């Protein structure tokens, strides 16, 4: 059953997240923790506790002239200025009657805060209990997963990275085009496989690989990825071939419905049919602790999500190492 926490206050925010260090040590267990919150509507939403630094009730925000839509302004957090995003407005809801709560997050190498109406509790859920949104919604909504809570309610996992990058208006395609060129030394027969539950992240990865001139296939969650990779390995084995010769790299997100990237990495690395295949974790949770967990599962590298230039250069470097003359 979910552990109930008191409503956050300036003092109880520490209570709410006091057990995070212990509870986020879930690498390879296919489990995750969700911080549940509301954004001015009856629906319940969640964010991975890995991404949450703290929860603050008292919010002092300084507005910034000409700020992008849904950017409420900036706040000072122990001497550091962070961007504050109005998640309530970004989800199309009116401002609540009571003061909003600020969830301070860290991902993609940045710290930012999201304004929400209320924070409820933290629940532990198996990734197998989190499912893709219906197909009609998957490509357009800002959701990456949906799960049913113990009390029968549905909780939706917001793609907060997509929301943040949509607000920022960055043109990743142009950035890649100016910074990366295709590597003609890569054999044309090879392809890469990547998996991510975020349509936004998949599009960006596809753009990067297209620019590098590398063919690719993708899956939308860890379970689908494993089924397809298992079939590829079986085909290669039956033909007496080495899968790594045609599929040298698998790029996987960490947070995914059905099966997370840590478990997918472990499955691949424990299977001799995948000998020689490099596993690159592609995640917004780029803190050293998450990288260490990934390497403990057998990952060969870490790509920080939503930094397209660095991701492209890192993939190119791994390919060049594999196929150097």
N, C-alpha and C positions, 0 to 999 in steps of 0.2 A: 504494500500500500504506500502511496505517496507520503513523504514526511511533511507535515504541515509546519510552516514557518510563520512568525508574527509579521504583520504589516511593516514594511521598512520605514525606519526613521533615521535620523542622522546617526543615532547610536546603534540601531538594530540592523543596519546594513551589514555590519561586521558579523552579526549573528547569522544573517541570511546566507552569507558565503563563507562562514568560518570553516566549514568542512570541505570546501572545494578541493583543496590540495589532495586530501585523502580520496575523495570521491571521483576525481577525474583521472585517477591512475587506472584506466580501463583498457589500455592498449592490448589488442589481441583478444579481448573478451566479447567483442561485437556488441558492447553496451555503451550507452551514452547518457548524459544527464541533461535535462531540459529545464531551463528557468522559464516558468509560465507567466504570461502577462496579458493584459488587455490594452487595446488602443482606441477606446471610445465606442466600441460596438460589442454585441453579445459574444462574438467569437473569442476563443482562447488561442493565443499564439505562443510559440516557444522559440528559444534561442539556446544553442549549445553552451553549457556552463564554461567550457573551455575558453570561450570568447569573452566571458564576462569578468571584468576586473572588480567592479563594485556597483552597488545600487545606492542612489542618493535621493532623499526626498526633497530637501531644500535645494532649489535650483535658482541660482543667480546667473542670468544670461545677459550678455551684452550684444545687442543687435549690430550687425555689420551692414553698411550701405551696399546696395546692389548685390546682395547675396543671392545665390541660386535658389530656385523654388524649394520650399520645405527645409531650408537651412534656417534654424531659429536664431543662430548667432554663434557666439563663442562663450566658453566658461573657463574660469581659472581653477585648475585642480592641482593643489599643492605647488603652485607657482608655474605650472605648465598650462598653456592655452590649448584647448581642444575644441573641435567643431561639434556643434550640437544640432542634430537632425530631428525635425519634428515628425516622428513616425506616425503619430496620430493623423496629421494632415496628409502625409504621404499615402496613407491607406484610405484616404477619402472621407475621413470622419471629422466632425466639428470638434472644436476645443472643449474639453470637459469642464464641468462647473468647478471642480476642485483642482488645486495645483497639480501639475503633472509630476511624474517620477522620472528620474534620469538613470538609465542603465548605461554605465560606462563600459565600453568594449575595446578589445585589442585584437585586430586581425589585419592581414595584408601589410604588416609592418607599421600600422598607424593606430593611434588611439582616438576614439571618437565616442560621442554619447548619443543615445536615442531617447527622445521623450515619449513616455507611455502613460496611459491612464492609471494603471495599477499593476502591482507585482503580486503573484499568488504564492507560489511554492516551487520547490525543485523536485522533479521526479526522475527516477532511473528507468530507462526503457531499453529493451533490446532492439538493435537496428532492424531485426526481422519483423518487428511490430510497427515499423514505420514504412509507409508505402508511398509510391509515386502518386501525385494528384491525378485525377481522371485525364485521359488523353486530350480531351477538348480544352483543358485548362493548362496543361503542362508547358506549352510553348509561349503562353501569353501572361500567365499569372506570376506573381512574385513569391510563389510557394515552391519549396523543394521537397516537402514531404507532409504526410498527414498520419496521425496516430490516434487511437482511441484510448482515452484515459480510464482508470479503474472505476470512476464514477459514471462512465458511459459517454462523457462528452468527447467531441473531436477536438484535437489540438493540431493546429497547422504550424509548420516550421517556415518562417519567413526567410526569403533569400535576401538577407540584409546587405550582403555585398553587392548584389545587383541593384538594389535600391540606392545604395551609396554611390555607385559608379554611374548610374543613370542620372542622378542629381549632379554629379561632377561634370558630366558631358564630355569626358575624355574620348578622343578619337584614336582608339588603339590601332586601327588599321594603318592610319597615316604614320603613327610612331614606328610601327614595325617596318613599313615600307622604306622609311628613311634610314633605318638602323641595321637591317639584316638583309643579306643577299643569299640566294639559293646556293647550295654547295653541290657542285657538279661531280664531286668525287664519290657521292653516295650512290650505291648501285640502284638502278631504277626498279629492280624487282622487290626491294624491301618495302615494308610498311610498318607503321607504328599503330599501337592500339591505345586508346585513352578512354577513361570512364569518369563521368561526373554527372551528378543529379541536377546541376544548374544549367539551364539552357543558355544562359549568358556566358558561363564559363566554357561550355562546349563550343559555342560560336567563336570565342576568342582563341581557344586552342586550335580550332580548325583553321582560322585565319593565319595563325603562326605557322602551322605545318604546311599549309598551302604556299606561304611565302618561302619556306625552306625548300619547297619542291619535293616534299615527302608525302607519299600516299598514306592514308590512315583509315581505320575503322573505329567506331566508338560504341559504348554502351551507356545506359542512363542510371545504372545502379550496380553495386558490387556483385549481387547474385547473378544478374544477367551477364556481367563481365566474366565471372567465373565459368558459367555454363558455356559461353562462346569460346573462351580461351581453352577450356578443357576439350572441346570439340576440335579446335585447331591442333592441339597437342596430340590428340588421338589420330588425326589424319596424318600428321607428320610422322608419328611413330610407325603407323601401318605402312608408310611408304619408305621407311628406313632413313628418313631425313631428320635433320636437327632443326627444331622450330626456330631457334635463335638466329639461324642463317637467313630467314625471311622476315622474322618478327623480333628485331633486336631489343626493342624498348616497349614497356608498358607504362603508361602514365596514369596514375590513379589519384582521385580525390580521397580525402580521409573521411569526411562526413557524407554518408550515403545511405539511403533506404535499403532495406533487405540485408545488406552486408556492408560493413565499413571497410575503408581502405587498409587498415591495419590487418584485419583478418584476411582480406584478399591477398595482401603481400605475403603473409605467412603461408597461405595455401600454395601460392606459386613457388615460393622458395623451398618448400618441403617436397616438391614434386620434381624428380630428376628429369622429367620431360622438358622442363623449362630451364635446364642448365644453360647458362650464358645469356639469358634474357635479363636485361637491366630493368629494375623497378624504380621509377621516379615518382615520389609523392608530390602532388600538386595541391597545395592547400593554403588557405588564408590564415590558418593557425600555425604561423611560422616561428613561434617561440622555440628556443633551444630545447625545452622539455619535450615538445611534440616531435621535433626532429630526432631527439635521442630515442624516443619510443619507436619511431619509424625505423631507425637503423637497427634497433633491437629485434624488430620483426624481419629484418633482412633487406630493407630498402637500400638502394645504391646511391640515391641522391634525393635532394629536396628542392622543389621549385616553388617560390613564393607567388601565390596567386595574384592576378590582376596587376602584375608588373610585366607587361608583354615583352618589352625589350629584353629584360634580364632572362625571362623564361625562354625566349627564342634563342638567345646567345648560349644559354646553358644546354638546351637540347642540341644545338649545333655543335657544342664542344664535346658532348658525349658521343654523338654520331661520328665526329672527326676522330675521336680516340678509337672508336671501334673500327673505322674504315681508313685509318691513316695508311699511306703507302708503305 
